[in-house]
Amino acid sequence: MGKRTLLAAILSVFTYIGVAGQDYVPVPVTVSKEKVKLDGKVYYSHVVLERQTLYGISKAYNVTIEDLYRANESIGLRENGLKKNSIILIPFKNEAKPAERKNNRRREAEAVKDSIEQHQTVRKDYIEEFGEVDVQTEEAEPQPAAEIPADSLAAATPEMPEPRSEVNMILMLPLKAASGRGTSGYMDFYSGAILAARAKGLQGINVNLSVFDVAEALPELDEDLLRKTDVVIGPVFYDNLKALLDKIPESTAVVSPMDPKTESLARNHKNLIQAHGSNEMQYAGIADWIASDMGEGEKLLIIYESGKDNDIESVERLLEERKVNSGKISYNILEGRSIDTAIKARLEAGMTNRVLIVSDSEAFVNDAIRNLALLTLESSGGYDIALYGPSKIRSYETIEAENLHKTKLHLAMSYNVNYDDPRVMDFLMKYRAVCRTEPSAFAYQGYDLCYFFISMVAKYGDNWTKWFCEESASMLQANFKFNRIDEGSNAGFVNGGLRRIVYDDDYTVDVLN
């Protein structure tokens, strides 16, 4: 059975209050808003700040010091004592109603700022072990909500949205917390999710986050918990997600966080929200991009593998719908090197030649790009080429980066972090300060998804799924723009938000809005 777990190891700190001068200053204990359930018991999760004491914590939460010792035997609290920036469990008692000051949120925000300024260290052993990962973020100034025309709201539903200040969310991840170390990627996702909940908390939104470790099996979910839950994020993998959808009420929204294969489930489950765009969605985005870029008299050239005509049928349909004038050429890389001559015959001198490669074969894509790059050289005609393709091209290790710049590759990506974005840098520094390591792509994804869906529930209330498709959001790592897969059906939703990046011939990479 899955367990709802507190992952103290990854959440090493949220905030601490820096103290100026040499005199001792008592640190107020702010009662945590985060609760977790472990082995059937409910606990607060409390971040230990500098100079806090067991006595002060016990008084703030109305528990005994012995209660604290018993709740934290797993981390040896009795033997080791409190450690700054660690997280401890505190028994939750229904009769306890700790008083909180109105300026707590202001103090916490100041504490986060202080901790970022004072703690910029990166744990090098973590980077060496897991490697650096291309990631994306969000935070700083929340983006303004999209303006929604009144008539579109009326058409969507007769009920007006009722904003809420409390959101209930379930997170299901294969954390393998029982191993004592956990799965690094999903622990990172969890860390990003917690930081998103904290960010929304500082904006006045109380987030009740229930976390389940589903590494072994799905948990037996309490009906009362499900009734109160606004959105479930996870499970990650197809089998677990299918099993959950078969037993969970259709009124409970479920978000598939990262596996593109689970989109097939969204076609038969109207409560499933697919966060990762499919290949078809990427090519639809590419077709939109090409249509907007095409100049008068230009013609798109599609390059694909011989014998793979089925691969381009849907792409051709997308281009035809957008009235893109195109031609195509196919070849097999075993046919020899004469293909560059055939491609050259399709290009025009003195104008931009837009090219789309459609193939899942790294060897073929690499060969096609190499041939196109050669044609940009003055000795081969100096053709101006603008190449378009899906995000997977950037993951191909055999392609020389120089060729991507020569062909001015235009990528439509589901995920990309723009480090020129001040929100990204703000998140990056906070994550380093809090987790003492670099955020991975999983951390950004956890943050983006939790921040977005908490925002949607808070803004639109109980019926948020009737409204959230009206929104589009540029998050830290991803763009979100959800649409129902098949309007008027019982199908679920898929994310069509993409990011556009261009490899310029001056060897820079532009991130387009």
N, C-alpha and C positions, 0 to 999 in steps of 0.2 A: 504494500500500500504506500502510496506517495505520502510524504510528510511535508507539512508546511514548516519551513525552516528559516532561522535567522542566520544569515551568512556574515558573521562578525568579521571573519578574516579579511574579506574584500572591502568592507565598509570602514576601514580603519579610523576615519574621522570625518565629521561634517564641519564642525566649527570649533574654534576655541578662542577665548578672549585674551588678547595680548595685554600684558600689564606693564606700564611704564614705571620707571623708577625702581628703587630698591626696597620699598616698604611692602609688606604683605597686604594684599587686598583680597578680601573674600570674594569668591566668584559665585554669583547667584546660580541656582540650579533651575533651569527651565525644564518643565515637564514635557517629555517627548510626545509628539502626536502620532508616532509610528508604533503600531502594535503588531505582534506576530503570535502565531499559535504553534506550540511545540509540544508534541505528545499529549494533546488534548487540553493543554493549559495556555492561558493567554498571558503575554508579557508585554511590557513596554520595552523598546530598544533604546537605550540611553547612551549617548556619546559622552565619554568622560573628558571634561575640559581641564585645562591646566589649573592646579590648586583646588580642585574639588575634592571633597572628602566623603568617606562612606557615611559619616554622621549626617552631613548636609544633604546627601542624596536620599538617605533613608527618611529624613524628616520631610523633604519635598514631596516624596511619593507615599508617605504615611505607611512605611513598612519598617521592619526591624533590620538591623545589620545581619542578623542570622538568616533572615529571609534572603538577603542579597547573596550571602555565602552559598546557601543551598541552591539558588537559581543559577549560580555561575560556577558550579563544581567542574564543568568541562574545561574551563580556562584557568582553573586553580586560583580563584580570587582570594580564598582564605590564605593560601600560601604565598601568593605573589603580590597581593595588594592591587590597588588601582594603578592603571597606567594611562597616562595622557594619550588621548586620541583612540583609545580602545572603545569597544561597545560592550555593554553589559546588559543582561536581562534583569528586568524588575517585575516582580509579580503584580498583575493587575487585579485590583480589588474593586468590585462594583460600588462598595460603599465609600471608597476613597474619592474625594473630589478636591484635588489639590488646587489651590488658588494660583492663578497666573496673572501677571501684570500685563497691562495693555501695551507696554513698550517692549515686550519680549521679541516680537518680530523685527522691530527696528534694531534691537541689540544683536539678534542673530545675524542680520544682514551686515552689520558693522563687523561682527566677528569673522564672517566669511571673508570680507574685504581684507581684514587684518591678516588672516591666515594665508591668503594668497600672496600678499605683499612680503610676508616673512618666510614662507616655505615654497621654494621653487625647485627642490631637489627631485631628481628622477632616479628611480631604482635601476641601476645599470644591469644588475644580474637578471632582472626580469626581461629587459630588452634583449640581452644576449641569449636567453633561453627560448623566448617565444618569437623574437624578431620584430622589427618595426612593421606596422601594418598601416596601409593607406586608410585614413579615417575621415569622418566629418562630424561637425558639431552644431550646437546652437545654444544660445543663451545670451544674456546681456539685456538688450531692450527687446521686449516681446514685440513681434511684428503686428501691425494693426490688422484687425480682422477685415476680410474682404467685404466690401459694400454689397449688400444683397437687395436687389430691387423688390419693392413691396409686392408687386404682382407675382414674382416668382415664388415668394413665400406662400402667398395665398393659393397658388396653384399646387404647391407641394402638399399642403395639409391645411385644414381649417383651424387647427389648433395653433395658438401662438406659443412660442417657446417661453419657458419659465426658468431663468437662470438659477443655478444652485451654488452653494458655497461648500458643498461636501460631495465627494466622488468616491465610489467604492469600486475597486479594481482588483482582479485576480491575475497573478503572473505565474505561468507554468513553464518551467525550464528544466532541461536535463542537467542539473547542477552537479550531481554526484557528490553532494556535500558530506555524505557518510564516510567518504574516503579520507576525509580530513584535509584534502587539498582542493577538491572541486575541479570542474572543467573550466579552464582559464577563460575561454571565449564567452561562455554563458555566465560565468561569474562577472565578467566585464559588462555584459548586457544588464545584469542585475544592478551593478553599480551605477550604470548610466540611468536606469529606471529610478533608482533611489534619489539621484541628484535631480531628476526631473520633478519627482514628487516634492522634494525640498524646495525647488524653485517656485513651484505653484503654491506651496505653503506660504512662502514669503509674500505671495500676491494675495493671500487671504483665502486660499482654497484648501480645505481640510481633506487630505487624501488618505483613505483607509486601504492600504495595500496588503493583500493576502498573498503570500508566496508559497508555491508548492514545488517540491523537487520531484519531477516525473521521470527521473533517469531509469527507474525500474518499472514503474507502472503508474497508471492514472489513479488519483485518489478517489475515495468515495466522498463525493461532495455533498455537504449538508444542504438540504433543500432551502433552509432559511437563509444560508449564505448566498445561494444562487439567486434567490428572490431579491436580495438586496444589491446584488452585483450589477454594476452598469456596463462593464466591459471586461472580457477575459482576453489577455494577450498570451498566446501559446495554446497548445504545445507547438513545438517547432516542426516535428517530423510528421509525414503523411499518415502513418498508421495510428499514432496517438491522436492526431487531430481528427481523423475520421471517427475513431472510437468516442471521442468527446462529443462530436456533433450528433452522433447517434443517440446520446443519452441526455444532452443538455436541452432545455426549453428553447424554442425558436425565438422567444422574446429576449434571450440573452445574446448580445453581440459577441462574436469571437473573432479575434484578429490573428491571422497567420503571419508571423513576424518576418520570415526571411526565405522560406523554401518556395521557389517558383512552381514546383511540381504540384503544390496543393491548390493551385488555381482551379484544377479540374473539380475539386470539391465545391468550389464556390458556384459552380453552374447548377448545383442541385440543393444548395443550402443558402437560403436567403439571408441568414444571419451571419454568414462568413464574410470577412473583410480581408482581401488579399493585399498585403502591404508591399510585396515585391512584384513589380511589373513583369509580365511574361515577355517572351521574345516577340510575340505579335504586337504587344503594346509598344515595345521599343521600335519596331519597324514602322508602326503607325506614327510614332513621334518623329522618326527619320523622314517619313514621307511628308509630314507637315513642314519639316525644316527645309527639305529640298524644294517643295512647292513655293515656300516663301522666298527662297534664294534665287530661284530660276529667273534669268533675265530673258529679254526678248530674243528669239532665235536660238536659244540654248536647247540642247538635247541631252538628257541623262543617258549614260552608258551603264548597263548592268552587266557585271561579270560574274559568272558562276561556273561550277564544274559540269563537264559533260556527263550526261546521264542523270543529272539531278534536277530535271525540269520541275518536279513536284515541289522542290524547295523554294521556287520563285513564284509559284502561282499566286499565293496570298499576297506577296510583295507587289506583284504586278497589279493585282486588284486594288490594293491601297493607293498605288500611284495613279491608276486610271480614275479612281474616285476623286482625286485631287487635280485631275487634268494635267498631269505631268507628261510631257512628250519624252518618250524613252525608246532606246534600242537595246539589244542585248548581244552578248558574245559568250560562248562557253568553250572551255578547253580542258584538257587533262594534262597535268604536269609531267606525265610520262611521254607526252607527244613530242617533246623537244623544245628547243629554245626559240622557235620561229614565231611564237605567239606575240612577242613584242611588236613584230611587224604588223600582225593582224590588228592589234590594239591601236597602234599608231595610225592605221588607215581610218579608224573611227574618230580620231581627235581632230580638232580644228585649231589652227595657229591663230594667235592674236585674240583669243577669247578664253573665258574660263570653261574648262571641260569638267563637268560634274560626273563623278563615277560612284557607283554603289557596288560593293562586293557582297554577295550573298552566299555564304558557305560556313559550315561548322567545322571545317577541316583547317587546322592550324597550318599544315604544310601548304595547302592550296592558297590560303589567305596570304601567307608569307611570300609565296612565289608571285602572286598577282601584284602585291604592293612593291616588291622588288622591281618587277618589270615597269610598273608605273613610275617609280622613282627614277629609273634610268631615262625615261622619256622626258623628265623635267630638265635633264642636263642639256646645255647648249649644243654639245656634240651630237645629241640625239633629237634635236629639234626645239628644245627649251619650252616644252608645252606647259601651260598653266593648268594645274590639276587641283580640283577640290574633291577629296575622297570622303565618302560618308560610310558609317558603319556602326554596329552595336557595340556595347561596352566590352564584350568579351575580347575584342581585338587587343585591348590594352593589357589583357592578362597573358597574351601569347609571348612567351619568353624568347622565341627564335627570331622575332622581327626586330630589326635594327631601328633604334629610336630615330636615327637620322632620316630613315626612309619615311617615317610618320610625318616628320616636319616637311620633307620635300614634297610630299603629296598633300600637305595641309589637311590632315585627317580631321574630320568632323565626327565626334563621338556623341551619341545620345546615351546617357548613363543613368542607371537607377540610383547609383550612389557616387558621390564625389564630394570631397571636402575642399572648400576654398579657404586657404589660410590667409587670404587677404580680407576675409570677412571678420570684422571685429567681434562678432558674436562667437565665432569659432575660437579665436584666441582667448576670449574670456572663459569659455568652457574649458579649453585646454589647460589654462593655468589653475582653474578651480579643481579640475580632475587631478592634476598633479599634486596640488596641495592636500586634497582629501584622500586620495588613494595611493599617493607616493609612487606613481608609475605613469607611463604614457597610456592614453586611451586607445583602445583598438577599435576597429570598425564595429565590433559588437557593442562597445560602450556607447558609441554615437547612435547606433540603431536603437538601443534600449532607451536612451534619452529622448530621441526624436519621437518614437512611437508613444511613449508614456506622456510626454509633454503635450503632444497633439491631441490625443484622445481624452486626457484629463480636461484640456481646454474645451473640447467639443461638448463634453457632458456638462461642464460648468456653465457654458454659454447657453446651451439649448435645453438643458434639463432632461426629464425622463424620456422624451421623444426625440432625443438627439439624432438617432439614425435617420429620421425623416428630413433632417436639415443639413447634415455634415457634408453632403455632396455639393452644396452651394459654396463651400469654402475651398480655397487653395492656399497652401502654406509652403513657404521656403524654409525648411528646417536646417539643421547643421550639416547633415550628411545627405539628406534626400529632399525631394519636392513631393508634396502630397496633393493629389487631385483625384478623388475617388468618384467612380461612376458605377452604376449597376451594369453588370455584364450584358444583360439583355433586358431592356426596359419593358415593363409590363409582364414580366415573368417572375418566377420564384427564385431566380438566380441571385447570388450575392454580389459583392462589390469588388472591384479591382482598382489598383492605383495606376493611374496613367501619367503621373508626374515624372518628368525626366529632367536631367541637367545636361546642358550643352557645353562641350569644351572643344576648342580648336587648337591643333598643333600648327603654329605659324611657321613660315619658312625662315623667320629670323631666330628660330630655336627657342621661342617662348611658347607658353601654353596659356590661352585665354579662356576664362570661364565667363560664359555669356549669361545675361539675365534672361 
